[in-house]
Each structure stands twice: as C-alpha cells, then as structure tokens.
C-alpha cells in the first residue's frame, strides 16, 4: 500500500518494519488463547489485547520512536475506541492507519487454523462498515477495495518467497545438525 501512496523508500521501509513487528507481543500470549477456535471469553480477550502493550514493551529499546509507535498503534481506531491508549484520528499517522487496515485485512483474508478466509465481498463489506463507524481510514479502505486482487497477489508472492527462504534455512539447519 505504501507504494500505491507514493511513499519514499525510507518511509516504505519504516512501514514494512513496523508491519513485521506489530504482533511481536503475541509471543507472551498463551497458545490456548491464540488458538482459541471460537469467541474469546472476556478474560481471554483482555489477555489477547495485552499483546499490543507487550509489543511496545519489547520494542522499547529500539532506537526509532516512529517504528515503535506504528507497530503498537495497530488496534487504535479513528473514533478513539481502539486500544490500548484510545488514540483519536488527530493522533494517528497515515502509517498507523495503513497498518490498522492491513492488520484487519490480513485477519479477514487469511485462512487460520480456527477459521477459513472470507470471500472478497464479505471482506470489503466489513472494511466498509469499519469506515462507517469511523474506525478505519476510508481513503485507505478505498485503496484496498480498488486494488484488492493486486494486493492479494502481492501477498501471495511475498509468502511464496518467504516460504522458499524458510525452507532454505531449514535445509541449512539440517545440514549443520548432521555434521
């Protein structure tokens, strides 16, 4: 999305790094909550929401304030009803808004062990509804809507390249273990 918004290379890189780090706090979330097949209990949801503060805590020693902020603002909403800090539209950067939309988009379009991916029309309906509730930036959601298939194709290419690299790492690891 950053390319579609004509970000310069430095800002694109910052967005990519923030996106890669945004859920790092989930390493402290119990696996039974992460793999819960249904709706979380109130307590489970409270624990799950803690991953955002944990992300900020983990990134605290990173010497880049903007990346820390972007990575830990992905559950904030324009209307101030997000978490953990209840930031409002005026307090959220364009990068914050992009990662928020991307996070929801990936949650809706990815197949996970507890749910199937949703069809395009349902994903777009949910995103549009979030804009009507003033949770997500309507310009970014429009961008996603207008380039939906292209975005999914780019994600597919990235995942394929990542999996190829992961297999190479595993192979090298196995070679090292057998020596």
Backbone as a chain_set.jsonl record, in Angstrom:
{"seq": "XXXXXXXXXXXXXXXXXXXXXXXXXXXXXXXXXXXXXXXXXXXXXXXXXXXXXXXXXXXXXXXXXXXXXXXXXXXXXXXXXXXXXXXXXXXXXXXXXXXXXXXXXXXXXXXXXXXXXXXXXXXXXXXXXXXXXXXXXXXXXXXXXXXXXXXXXXXXXXXXXXXXXXXXXXXXXXXXXXX", "coords": {"N": [[0.821, -1.194, 0.0], [1.996, 1.154, 0.645], [3.567, 1.794, -1.569], [1.58, 2.347, -3.394], [0.692, 4.677, -2.365], [2.683, 6.358, -2.915], [4.928, 6.548, -1.192], [8.196, 7.473, -0.084], [11.337, 5.646, -0.289], [12.497, 5.373, 2.289], [10.326, 5.812, 4.057], [8.63, 3.747, 3.204], [10.15, 1.524, 3.937], [10.191, 1.874, 6.711], [7.484, 1.491, 7.284], [7.162, -1.166, 6.468], [8.891, -2.52, 8.247], [7.623, -1.871, 10.659], [5.166, -3.162, 10.237], [6.007, -5.818, 10.155], [6.768, -6.133, 12.79], [4.52, -5.642, 14.339], [2.883, -7.526, 15.728], [4.569, -8.76, 17.498], [4.409, -8.869, 20.229], [2.678, -10.927, 20.767], [4.088, -13.159, 21.425], [4.04, -13.457, 24.107], [1.53, -14.241, 24.671], [-0.655, -16.718, 25.814], [-0.756, -19.927, 24.231], [-3.185, -21.302, 24.071], [-5.016, -19.276, 23.98], [-4.301, -17.927, 21.655], [-4.915, -19.919, 19.823], [-7.601, -20.326, 20.137], [-10.641, -21.651, 19.143], [-13.145, -20.461, 18.95], [-15.148, -17.629, 19.948], [-13.41, -15.504, 22.146], [-13.349, -15.536, 25.719], [-14.266, -12.932, 28.061], [-12.1, -12.521, 29.753], [-10.095, -13.874, 28.317], [-10.042, -12.281, 26.007], [-9.143, -9.886, 27.08], [-6.568, -10.627, 27.845], [-5.542, -11.246, 25.303], [-5.632, -8.7, 24.099], [-3.568, -7.539, 25.445], [-1.277, -8.012, 23.997], [-0.558, -5.85, 22.457], [0.451, -3.843, 24.152], [2.556, -5.328, 25.101], [4.022, -5.592, 22.755], [4.889, -2.956, 22.451], [6.446, -2.774, 24.752], [8.462, -4.686, 24.226], [9.673, -3.483, 22.044], [10.711, -1.247, 23.164], [13.415, -0.612, 23.526], [14.3, -0.151, 21.039], [15.788, 2.059, 18.838], [14.098, 3.911, 17.479], [11.577, 5.847, 17.413], [9.262, 6.276, 15.819], [8.798, 3.822, 14.485], [8.289, 2.198, 16.713], [5.904, 3.394, 17.589], [4.148, 3.106, 15.345], [4.038, 0.292, 15.109], [2.845, -0.364, 17.535], [0.373, 0.828, 17.458], [-1.608, -0.425, 16.041], [-4.149, -1.347, 16.739], [-5.591, 0.834, 17.362], [-8.273, 3.155, 16.858], [-9.868, 5.463, 14.609], [-11.997, 6.785, 15.816], [-11.353, 6.863, 18.468], [-11.951, 4.67, 20.016], [-10.315, 2.504, 20.09], [-7.563, 0.384, 21.184], [-4.362, 0.179, 22.844], [-4.434, 2.707, 23.979], [-6.491, 4.426, 23.283], [-6.309, 6.311, 21.203], [-7.039, 9.073, 18.99], [-8.31, 10.155, 15.753], [-6.81, 12.482, 15.057], [-4.449, 11.973, 16.314], [-3.306, 9.827, 15.086], [-1.064, 8.644, 12.67], [-0.626, 8.539, 9.071], [0.728, 6.204, 8.468], [0.145, 4.664, 10.774], [-2.574, 4.263, 10.312], [-2.554, 2.811, 7.94], [-1.332, 0.376, 8.733], [-3.244, -0.484, 10.566], [-5.478, -0.983, 8.905], [-4.315, -2.932, 7.24], [-3.798, -4.95, 9.103], [-6.381, -5.802, 9.853], [-7.336, -6.524, 7.327], [-5.605, -8.679, 6.711], [-6.352, -10.45, 8.749], [-8.916, -11.066, 7.957], [-8.657, -12.116, 5.368], [-6.872, -14.221, 5.441], [-6.519, -17.731, 5.8], [-6.905, -19.398, 8.763], [-6.031, -21.608, 11.498], [-8.35, -21.796, 12.975], [-10.369, -20.723, 11.44], [-11.775, -20.145, 8.159], [-10.641, -18.299, 5.267], [-12.264, -15.255, 4.354], [-14.682, -14.494, 1.786], [-14.155, -12.133, -0.912], [-16.251, -10.141, -1.186], [-17.372, -10.147, 1.371], [-15.186, -9.407, 2.982], [-14.726, -6.809, 2.02], [-17.17, -5.655, 2.705], [-17.072, -5.71, 5.511], [-14.791, -4.103, 6.005], [-15.71, -1.683, 4.911], [-17.854, -1.183, 6.631], [-16.418, -0.704, 8.945], [-15.323, 1.759, 8.274], [-17.611, 3.301, 8.208], [-18.271, 3.346, 10.867], [-16.326, 4.952, 11.702], [-13.843, 3.897, 12.349], [-11.751, 2.995, 10.761], [-9.58, 4.413, 8.249], [-11.139, 5.841, 5.542], [-10.065, 6.439, 3.026], [-7.866, 4.742, 2.788], [-9.129, 2.265, 2.978], [-10.651, 2.435, 0.653], [-8.598, 2.379, -1.224], [-7.666, -0.226, -0.797], [-9.971, -1.608, -1.557], [-10.155, -0.879, -4.288], [-7.846, -2.03, -5.295], [-7.821, -4.655, -4.59], [-7.472, -7.387, -5.614], [-4.901, -7.182, -6.702], [-3.419, -6.593, -4.393], [-3.795, -8.971, -2.912], [-2.482, -10.738, -4.649], [0.152, -9.728, -4.525], [0.693, -10.27, -1.836], [0.577, -13.052, -1.898], [2.818, -13.628, -3.518], [4.861, -12.609, -1.875], [4.581, -14.289, 0.366], [5.179, -16.747, -0.789], [7.867, -16.328, -1.539], [8.946, -15.915, 1.01], [8.423, -18.427, 2.213], [10.029, -20.024, 0.59], [12.582, -19.066, 1.299], [12.52, -19.763, 4.008], [12.438, -22.571, 3.847], [14.95, -22.991, 2.756], [16.569, -22.118, 4.869], [15.829, -24.023, 6.802], [16.807, -26.322, 5.562], [19.57, -25.77, 5.503], [19.978, -25.705, 8.235], [19.418, -28.357, 8.948], [21.557, -29.616, 7.636], [23.687, -28.602, 9.113], [23.134, -29.742, 11.607], [23.547, -32.425, 11.051], [26.249, -32.693, 10.81]], "CA": [[0.0, 0.0, 0.0], [2.887, 2.326, 0.704], [3.937, 2.129, -2.944], [0.4, 2.935, -4.02], [0.554, 6.025, -1.806], [3.898, 7.074, -3.325], [5.874, 6.769, -0.104], [9.595, 7.34, -0.468], [11.914, 4.367, 0.154], [12.704, 5.387, 3.741], [9.028, 5.643, 4.718], [8.159, 2.396, 2.886], [10.907, 0.602, 4.782], [9.714, 2.05, 8.085], [6.169, 0.862, 7.337], [7.362, -2.611, 6.37], [9.456, -2.976, 9.526], [6.552, -1.758, 11.66], [4.197, -4.222, 9.966], [6.608, -7.086, 10.556], [6.911, -6.178, 14.249], [3.311, -5.215, 15.046], [2.32, -8.557, 16.604], [5.633, -9.464, 18.225], [3.957, -9.041, 21.617], [1.912, -12.168, 20.908], [4.926, -14.232, 21.971], [3.721, -13.593, 25.528], [0.125, -14.654, 24.778], [-0.762, -18.186, 25.903], [-1.11, -20.594, 22.98], [-4.607, -21.677, 24.065], [-5.761, -18.073, 23.589], [-4.001, -17.704, 20.24], [-5.543, -20.963, 19.016], [-8.995, -20.485, 20.537], [-11.433, -21.826, 17.928], [-14.359, -19.649, 18.956], [-15.005, -16.299, 20.527], [-12.698, -15.5, 23.416], [-14.059, -15.043, 26.898], [-13.865, -11.562, 28.401], [-10.736, -12.616, 30.3], [-9.215, -14.233, 27.204], [-9.898, -11.119, 25.13], [-8.294, -8.93, 27.8], [-5.195, -11.137, 27.716], [-5.154, -11.074, 23.895], [-5.404, -7.277, 23.865], [-2.295, -7.195, 26.069], [-0.152, -8.181, 23.074], [-0.163, -4.548, 21.91], [1.339, -3.239, 25.154], [3.767, -6.154, 25.124], [4.784, -5.192, 21.565], [5.545, -1.683, 22.79], [7.472, -3.081, 25.756], [9.559, -5.38, 23.548], [10.336, -2.536, 21.144], [11.096, -0.049, 23.925], [14.837, -0.293, 23.386], [14.558, 0.171, 19.645], [16.125, 3.481, 18.733], [13.312, 4.509, 16.402], [10.276, 6.114, 18.032], [8.155, 6.151, 14.877], [8.518, 2.391, 14.297], [7.633, 1.742, 17.948], [4.527, 3.892, 17.598], [3.352, 2.469, 14.29], [3.851, -1.117, 15.455], [1.975, -0.534, 18.709], [-0.895, 1.554, 17.286], [-2.417, -1.108, 15.033], [-5.525, -1.581, 17.199], [-6.229, 2.123, 17.643], [-9.342, 3.483, 15.907], [-10.021, 6.9, 14.383], [-13.005, 7.317, 16.729], [-10.846, 6.844, 19.838], [-12.439, 3.491, 20.737], [-9.359, 1.407, 19.967], [-6.742, 0.124, 22.368], [-4.514, 0.275, 24.298], [-4.403, 4.077, 24.502], [-7.66, 5.199, 22.883], [-5.893, 7.443, 20.376], [-8.06, 9.551, 18.067], [-7.91, 10.432, 14.375], [-5.779, 13.517, 15.015], [-3.224, 11.448, 16.913], [-2.833, 8.69, 14.302], [-0.394, 8.995, 11.423], [-1.038, 7.766, 7.901], [1.328, 4.87, 8.634], [-0.676, 3.965, 11.776], [-3.84, 3.914, 9.675], [-2.268, 1.758, 6.961], [-1.098, -0.886, 9.448], [-4.531, -0.881, 11.143], [-6.27, -1.591, 7.826], [-3.608, -4.143, 6.818], [-3.98, -5.964, 10.146], [-7.738, -6.332, 9.715], [-7.381, -7.18, 6.015], [-4.956, -9.996, 6.802], [-7.167, -11.308, 9.614], [-10.11, -11.472, 7.21], [-8.351, -12.826, 4.12], [-6.025, -15.39, 5.67], [-7.065, -18.926, 6.432], [-6.213, -19.697, 10.01], [-6.412, -22.924, 11.998], [-9.668, -21.733, 13.594], [-11.356, -20.145, 10.525], [-11.42, -20.026, 6.743], [-10.582, -16.927, 4.761], [-13.576, -14.77, 3.93], [-14.723, -14.071, 0.388], [-13.875, -10.725, -1.188], [-17.381, -9.255, -0.891], [-17.527, -10.061, 2.829], [-14.049, -8.618, 3.477], [-14.971, -5.407, 1.68], [-18.312, -5.198, 3.499], [-16.6, -5.486, 6.886], [-13.924, -2.918, 5.989], [-16.576, -0.516, 4.685], [-18.58, -0.975, 7.88], [-15.459, -0.075, 9.877], [-15.2, 3.179, 7.917], [-18.869, 3.954, 8.594], [-18.189, 3.534, 12.328], [-15.176, 5.841, 11.874], [-12.754, 3.156, 12.963], [-10.662, 2.916, 9.794], [-9.465, 5.493, 7.275], [-11.907, 5.492, 4.341], [-9.204, 6.523, 1.843], [-7.05, 3.519, 2.725], [-10.056, 1.178, 2.664], [-10.96, 2.581, -0.788], [-7.413, 1.901, -1.933], [-7.721, -1.686, -0.699], [-11.1, -2.039, -2.38], [-9.829, -0.671, -5.699], [-6.674, -2.84, -5.686], [-7.957, -5.875, -3.783], [-6.831, -8.557, -6.239], [-3.464, -6.897, -6.808], [-2.851, -6.727, -3.044], [-3.735, -10.406, -2.597], [-1.417, -11.335, -5.467], [1.436, -9.324, -3.94], [0.847, -11.032, -0.593], [0.875, -14.43, -2.29], [4.211, -13.651, -3.971], [5.706, -12.417, -0.688], [4.514, -15.512, 1.175], [5.919, -17.776, -1.517], [9.298, -16.028, -1.39], [9.29, -16.158, 2.409], [8.446, -19.877, 2.426], [11.229, -20.535, -0.088], [13.724, -18.73, 2.16], [12.395, -20.565, 5.217], [12.854, -23.934, 3.504], [16.404, -22.949, 2.591], [17.116, -22.036, 6.228], [15.626, -25.34, 7.416], [17.735, -27.247, 4.915], [20.902, -25.464, 6.024], [19.97, -26.098, 9.647], [19.532, -29.816, 8.987], [22.932, -29.947, 7.254], [24.546, -28.301, 10.267], [22.863, -30.735, 12.644], [24.06, -33.753, 10.671], [27.721, -32.685, 10.776]], "C": [[0.86, 1.249, 0.0], [3.318, 2.761, -0.685], [2.784, 2.816, -3.656], [0.153, 4.366, -3.536], [1.801, 6.873, -2.07], [4.821, 7.445, -2.163], [7.294, 6.7, -0.66], [10.145, 6.051, 0.15], [12.078, 4.291, 1.671], [11.388, 5.143, 4.475], [8.415, 4.275, 4.427], [8.833, 1.377, 3.805], [10.44, 0.672, 6.232], [8.355, 1.363, 8.267], [6.298, -0.667, 7.324], [7.904, -3.168, 7.684], [8.39, -2.947, 10.613], [5.525, -2.872, 11.49], [4.732, -5.581, 10.41], [6.663, -7.249, 12.079], [5.597, -6.002, 15.015], [2.713, -6.255, 15.989], [3.377, -9.304, 17.408], [5.261, -9.709, 19.688], [3.147, -10.303, 21.84], [2.76, -13.321, 21.419], [4.659, -14.438, 23.456], [2.277, -14.038, 25.753], [0.058, -16.179, 24.831], [-1.314, -18.8, 24.616], [-2.592, -20.947, 22.932], [-5.503, -20.475, 23.732], [-5.531, -17.797, 22.106], [-4.732, -18.696, 19.34], [-7.004, -21.207, 19.381], [-9.883, -20.557, 19.291], [-12.685, -20.95, 17.857], [-14.086, -18.263, 19.506], [-14.319, -16.411, 21.884], [-13.618, -15.034, 24.541], [-13.597, -13.614, 27.168], [-12.427, -11.543, 28.921], [-9.74, -12.928, 29.186], [-8.974, -13.055, 26.276], [-9.007, -10.058, 25.78], [-6.825, -9.344, 27.691], [-4.696, -10.932, 26.289], [-4.831, -9.609, 23.603], [-4.058, -6.829, 24.445], [-1.104, -7.324, 25.129], [0.33, -6.838, 22.525], [0.787, -3.837, 22.872], [2.65, -4.01, 25.24], [4.646, -5.839, 23.905], [5.562, -3.924, 21.876], [6.691, -1.927, 23.777], [8.693, -3.74, 25.113], [10.365, -4.405, 22.694], [10.877, -1.3, 21.867], [12.547, 0.352, 23.71], [15.26, -0.044, 21.951], [14.763, 1.674, 19.531], [15.407, 4.132, 17.544], [11.876, 4.671, 16.905], [9.107, 5.883, 17.075], [7.797, 4.683, 14.628], [7.827, 1.835, 15.537], [6.168, 2.152, 17.961], [3.662, 3.191, 16.564], [3.04, 1.025, 14.664], [2.875, -1.3, 16.613], [0.656, 0.242, 18.613], [-1.875, 0.821, 16.366], [-3.836, -1.466, 15.472], [-6.212, -0.291, 17.652], [-7.238, 2.41, 16.532], [-9.483, 4.993, 15.785], [-10.986, 7.541, 15.382], [-12.574, 7.294, 18.199], [-11.254, 5.621, 20.638], [-11.52, 2.279, 20.606], [-8.577, 1.218, 21.261], [-5.285, 0.004, 21.961], [-4.701, 1.705, 24.827], [-5.606, 4.936, 24.121], [-7.31, 6.439, 22.076], [-7.017, 7.81, 19.399], [-7.448, 9.858, 16.703], [-6.746, 11.417, 14.289], [-4.426, 13.013, 15.508], [-2.585, 10.33, 16.079], [-2.246, 9.149, 12.974], [-0.971, 8.167, 10.271], [-0.494, 6.339, 8.007], [0.551, 4.04, 9.652], [-1.949, 3.423, 11.129], [-3.668, 2.787, 8.66], [-2.122, 0.412, 7.669], [-2.394, -1.381, 10.085], [-5.402, -1.565, 10.092], [-5.626, -2.914, 7.397], [-3.802, -5.276, 7.816], [-5.357, -6.612, 10.028], [-7.883, -7.084, 8.395], [-6.771, -8.579, 6.095], [-5.757, -10.953, 7.672], [-8.387, -11.854, 8.864], [-9.789, -12.354, 6.006], [-7.512, -14.08, 4.305], [-6.82, -16.539, 6.27], [-6.23, -19.182, 7.677], [-6.736, -21.017, 10.546], [-7.807, -22.926, 12.605], [-10.738, -21.119, 12.684], [-10.836, -20.158, 9.1], [-11.267, -18.554, 6.386], [-11.98, -16.53, 4.298], [-13.539, -14.392, 2.456], [-14.575, -12.553, 0.262], [-15.027, -9.805, -0.793], [-17.606, -9.087, 0.606], [-16.412, -9.229, 3.456], [-14.315, -7.135, 3.231], [-16.155, -4.828, 2.458], [-17.885, -4.858, 4.923], [-15.719, -4.236, 6.949], [-14.747, -1.646, 5.814], [-17.357, -0.177, 5.956], [-17.686, -0.313, 8.927], [-15.258, 1.408, 9.546], [-16.452, 3.937, 8.328], [-18.922, 4.216, 10.106], [-17.015, 4.431, 12.709], [-14.056, 5.17, 12.683], [-11.522, 3.16, 12.062], [-10.732, 4.066, 8.809], [-10.141, 5.08, 5.959], [-11.055, 5.557, 3.069], [-8.361, 5.262, 1.677], [-7.935, 2.319, 2.389], [-10.454, 1.242, 1.185], [-9.802, 2.071, -1.64], [-7.386, 0.369, -1.945], [-8.823, -2.231, -1.609], [-10.775, -1.964, -3.874], [-8.697, -1.571, -6.198], [-6.665, -4.192, -4.97], [-7.183, -7.062, -4.371], [-5.326, -8.376, -6.361], [-2.78, -7.078, -5.454], [-2.738, -8.195, -2.666], [-2.64, -11.109, -3.391], [-0.037, -10.984, -4.926], [1.719, -10.091, -2.659], [1.232, -12.471, -0.911], [2.332, -14.579, -2.74], [5.151, -13.536, -2.769], [5.735, -13.678, 0.178], [5.302, -16.625, 0.517], [7.425, -17.574, -1.373], [9.765, -16.296, 0.037], [9.402, -17.657, 2.679], [9.657, -20.52, 1.764], [12.469, -20.28, 0.774], [13.704, -19.56, 3.438], [12.842, -22.004, 4.965], [14.37, -24.015, 3.334], [17.096, -22.914, 3.962], [16.987, -23.391, 6.926], [16.613, -26.354, 6.866], [19.161, -27.035, 5.427], [21.032, -25.889, 7.488], [20.145, -27.613, 9.773], [20.946, -30.27, 8.606], [23.881, -29.72, 8.424], [24.362, -29.319, 11.38], [23.465, -32.092, 12.337], [25.582, -33.805, 10.63], [28.315, -33.155, 12.075]], "O": [[0.492, 2.273, -0.576], [3.425, 3.957, -0.958], [2.987, 3.754, -4.427], [-0.506, 5.158, -4.209], [1.953, 7.964, -1.519], [5.419, 8.521, -2.153], [7.561, 5.951, -1.6], [9.502, 5.44, 1.003], [11.821, 3.246, 2.269], [11.343, 4.351, 5.416], [7.754, 3.698, 5.29], [8.185, 0.496, 4.37], [10.31, -0.354, 6.899], [8.111, 0.728, 9.293], [5.622, -1.363, 8.081], [7.415, -4.186, 8.173], [8.269, -3.889, 11.396], [5.068, -3.459, 12.471], [3.997, -6.393, 10.972], [6.613, -8.367, 12.592], [5.57, -6.197, 16.23], [2.083, -5.877, 16.977], [3.098, -10.376, 17.945], [5.75, -10.654, 20.306], [2.947, -10.713, 22.984], [2.221, -14.357, 21.809], [5.011, -15.48, 24.009], [1.847, -14.195, 26.896], [0.648, -16.857, 23.99], [-2.225, -18.253, 23.995], [-3.199, -20.899, 21.863], [-6.625, -20.651, 23.255], [-6.472, -17.469, 21.383], [-5.123, -18.355, 18.224], [-7.579, -22.211, 18.963], [-9.883, -19.635, 18.476], [-13.218, -20.736, 16.768], [-12.949, -17.79, 19.527], [-14.618, -17.311, 22.67], [-14.537, -14.243, 24.331], [-12.636, -13.146, 26.558], [-11.641, -10.663, 28.573], [-8.67, -12.323, 29.114], [-7.856, -12.842, 25.809], [-8.21, -9.411, 25.101], [-5.95, -8.506, 27.472], [-3.564, -10.496, 26.082], [-3.846, -9.32, 22.924], [-3.479, -5.847, 23.981], [-0.029, -6.803, 25.425], [1.499, -6.703, 22.166], [1.809, -3.293, 22.453], [3.717, -3.425, 25.426], [5.872, -5.823, 24.011], [6.757, -3.835, 21.595], [7.77, -1.35, 23.643], [9.829, -3.386, 25.427], [11.591, -4.491, 22.631], [11.441, -0.409, 21.233], [12.867, 1.541, 23.713], [16.426, 0.237, 21.674], [13.986, 2.458, 20.074], [16.024, 4.807, 16.72], [11.07, 3.744, 16.829], [8.073, 5.351, 17.478], [6.617, 4.339, 14.567], [6.869, 1.072, 15.415], [5.295, 1.354, 18.304], [2.563, 2.733, 16.878], [1.896, 0.587, 14.546], [2.154, -2.297, 16.66], [-0.095, 0.304, 19.587], [-2.878, 1.404, 15.955], [-4.649, -1.857, 14.634], [-7.286, -0.328, 18.251], [-7.07, 1.958, 15.4], [-9.244, 5.722, 16.748], [-10.817, 8.703, 15.753], [-13.352, 7.667, 19.076], [-10.94, 5.535, 21.825], [-11.898, 1.164, 20.965], [-8.892, 1.813, 22.291], [-5.012, -0.26, 20.79], [-5.079, 1.895, 25.983], [-5.725, 6.066, 24.594], [-7.929, 7.491, 22.238], [-7.837, 6.967, 19.031], [-6.23, 9.822, 16.527], [-5.804, 11.202, 13.527], [-3.384, 13.566, 15.156], [-1.449, 9.934, 16.34], [-2.851, 9.939, 12.25], [-1.714, 7.211, 10.492], [-1.188, 5.381, 7.669], [0.318, 2.851, 9.434], [-2.348, 2.282, 11.365], [-4.53, 1.917, 8.535], [-2.72, -0.58, 7.252], [-2.62, -2.59, 10.139], [-5.997, -2.609, 10.361], [-6.326, -3.909, 7.21], [-3.955, -6.433, 7.423], [-5.479, -7.835, 10.097], [-8.484, -8.157, 8.351], [-7.353, -9.546, 5.604], [-5.835, -12.143, 7.369], [-8.828, -12.975, 9.116], [-10.567, -13.244, 5.664], [-7.452, -14.918, 3.406], [-7.677, -16.342, 7.132], [-5.0, -19.18, 7.631], [-7.776, -21.498, 10.097], [-8.398, -23.997, 12.738], [-11.892, -21.0, 13.094], [-9.629, -20.179, 8.86], [-11.714, -17.675, 7.123], [-12.776, -17.38, 3.899], [-12.49, -14.013, 1.934], [-14.836, -11.802, 1.203], [-14.803, -8.791, -0.131], [-17.988, -8.008, 1.062], [-16.666, -8.434, 4.361], [-14.148, -6.309, 4.128], [-16.145, -3.654, 2.826], [-18.294, -3.834, 5.471], [-15.881, -3.405, 7.842], [-14.507, -0.648, 6.493], [-17.497, 0.995, 6.307], [-18.139, 0.533, 9.698], [-15.045, 2.219, 10.446], [-16.368, 5.09, 8.751], [-19.538, 5.181, 10.559], [-16.742, 4.644, 13.891], [-13.429, 5.772, 13.554], [-10.395, 3.31, 12.534], [-11.8, 4.626, 8.561], [-9.755, 4.087, 5.342], [-11.303, 4.803, 2.128], [-8.168, 4.777, 0.563], [-7.539, 1.454, 1.608], [-10.579, 0.203, 0.537], [-10.012, 1.409, -2.656], [-7.118, -0.25, -2.974], [-8.616, -3.201, -2.339], [-11.087, -2.884, -4.629], [-8.604, -1.842, -7.396], [-5.607, -4.791, -4.776], [-6.345, -7.662, -3.697], [-4.564, -9.319, -6.145], [-1.692, -7.648, -5.376], [-1.705, -8.625, -2.154], [-1.949, -11.98, -2.862], [0.847, -11.84, -4.874], [2.85, -10.514, -2.42], [2.112, -13.04, -0.265], [2.998, -15.549, -2.379], [6.123, -14.283, -2.663], [6.792, -14.081, 0.662], [6.017, -17.366, 1.192], [8.167, -18.522, -1.118], [10.849, -16.84, 0.25], [10.364, -18.107, 3.301], [10.246, -21.453, 2.31], [13.302, -21.168, 0.954], [14.751, -20.011, 3.903], [13.549, -22.587, 5.787], [14.993, -25.001, 3.727], [18.093, -23.604, 4.178], [17.931, -23.851, 7.568], [17.185, -27.148, 7.612], [19.868, -27.993, 5.742], [22.08, -26.375, 7.912], [20.921, -28.09, 10.601], [21.47, -31.213, 9.198], [24.763, -30.535, 8.693], [25.332, -29.715, 12.026], [23.85, -32.828, 13.245], [26.148, -34.879, 10.43], [29.537, -33.208, 12.211]]}, "num_chains": 1, "name": "protein.A"}
